[in-house]
Amino acid sequence: MDKVLVDTSVWIEFFRKKDPHYSTVSELLDADAICCAGIIYAELLQGAKTEKELATIKEFAHVFEFIAETYALWEKAGEMSFNLRRKGIVAGLSDCFIAVAAQSANASLLTLDKHFSAIKKLSPVRMYGT
């Protein structure tokens, strides 16, 4: 199975045990198909509600393959944001980075974030399940 980059929005639903996202992520975990990006990891740490949640999220560093963050990826993310803005499309820099990180790892992206439908207009990012 190809790698899947699970976005923060889906992890939140997973931790709340809300289906269908809980089941989907559970299946991906069982298949060892999940990779992670530092920005997603940091967003999850930032949003932790308890010390126990924080400790659980910190385990990501030992469980998942992390996509290497390079100068080139940040450059592509910045250019993507620039190009989107010039077309009147607003997407956050972190979302642009997540898109280029998924592309660089040849991973599909699993997200609930609507910004990615706009990003997909300029980027060949593969969406998981579509």
FISETOR-558168 format. One line per 4 residues: their letters; for each residue x, y, z of C-alpha. Coordinates in Angstrom, 1 decimal. Layout:
<sites>
A	X/Y/Z; ...
</sites>
This chain:
<sites>
MDKV	0.0/0.0/0.0; 1.2/3.5/-0.8; 2.0/5.9/2.0; -0.7/8.3/3.2
LVDT	0.0/11.7/4.8; -2.8/12.1/7.3; -3.6/15.8/7.9; -4.3/17.4/11.3
SVWI	-8.1/17.7/10.6; -8.3/13.9/10.2; -6.2/13.1/13.2; -8.5/15.2/15.3
EFFR	-11.5/13.1/14.2; -9.5/10.0/14.8; -8.6/11.0/18.4; -12.3/11.8/18.9
KKDP	-13.1/8.3/17.6; -15.4/9.7/15.0; -16.2/7.5/12.0; -15.6/7.2/9.2
HYST	-12.2/8.8/9.9; -11.5/6.7/13.0; -11.9/3.5/11.0; -10.0/4.8/8.0
VSEL	-7.0/5.8/10.1; -7.1/2.6/12.0; -6.9/0.6/8.8; -4.0/2.7/7.6
LDAD	-2.2/2.2/11.0; -2.7/-1.6/10.7; -1.2/-1.4/7.1; 1.7/0.7/8.3
AICC	0.8/3.1/5.5; 1.0/6.4/7.4; 3.7/9.0/7.1; 3.9/12.3/8.8
AGII	5.2/15.9/8.3; 6.7/18.0/11.0; 4.1/20.8/10.6; 1.3/18.3/11.2
YAEL	3.1/16.9/14.2; 3.6/20.4/15.6; -0.1/21.3/15.0; -1.2/18.2/16.9
LQGA	1.2/19.0/19.8; -0.1/22.6/19.9; -3.7/21.4/20.1; -3.3/18.8/22.8
KTEK	-5.7/19.2/25.6; -4.0/17.1/28.3; -0.6/15.8/29.2; -1.8/12.3/28.3
ELAT	-2.7/13.5/24.8; 0.6/15.3/24.5; 2.4/12.1/25.4; 0.4/10.0/22.9
IKEF	1.2/12.5/20.1; 4.9/12.5/21.0; 5.0/8.8/20.2; 4.5/9.8/16.5
AHVF	8.2/10.5/16.4; 8.9/6.9/17.1; 6.1/5.3/15.0; 5.8/7.1/11.7
EFIA	8.2/7.8/8.9; 8.6/11.6/8.7; 8.9/13.4/5.4; 12.3/15.2/5.3
ETYA	11.8/19.0/5.4; 14.2/20.6/2.9; 14.9/24.1/1.7; 13.5/23.0/-1.7
LWEK	10.2/21.9/-0.2; 9.8/25.2/1.7; 10.6/27.0/-1.5; 8.0/25.1/-3.5
AGEM	5.4/25.8/-0.8; 6.2/29.5/-0.8; 5.9/29.6/-4.6; 2.7/27.6/-4.5
SFNL	1.2/30.1/-2.0; 2.4/33.0/-4.2; 0.8/31.5/-7.4; -2.4/30.7/-5.6
RRKG	-2.7/34.2/-4.2; -2.1/35.7/-7.7; -5.1/33.7/-8.9; -7.2/35.0/-6.0
IVAG	-7.1/31.7/-4.1; -6.3/31.9/-0.4; -4.5/28.9/1.2; -2.2/28.9/4.2
LSDC	1.5/28.3/3.9; 1.3/25.3/6.1; -1.3/23.7/3.8; 0.9/24.5/0.8
FIAV	3.8/22.8/2.6; 1.7/19.8/3.4; 0.8/19.5/-0.3; 4.4/19.6/-1.6
AAQS	5.5/17.3/1.2; 3.0/14.7/0.2; 4.1/15.1/-3.4; 7.8/14.7/-2.5
ANAS	7.1/11.5/-0.6; 4.8/10.2/-3.4; 2.1/9.9/-0.7; -1.6/10.5/-0.9
LLTL	-3.1/13.1/1.3; -6.0/12.4/3.7; -7.6/15.6/4.8; -10.9/17.3/5.6
DKHF	-9.5/20.7/4.9; -11.4/22.4/2.0; -8.3/24.5/1.1; -6.8/21.5/-0.6
SAIK	-9.4/21.5/-3.3; -8.1/24.9/-4.2; -4.5/23.8/-3.9; -5.2/20.8/-6.2
KLSP	-6.0/23.2/-9.0; -2.3/24.1/-9.2; -0.7/21.0/-7.8; -0.9/17.3/-8.7
VRMY	-1.3/16.3/-5.0; -3.1/13.0/-4.8; -6.0/12.9/-2.4; -6.6/9.6/-0.5
GT	-9.8/7.9/-1.4; -10.5/9.9/-4.6
</sites>
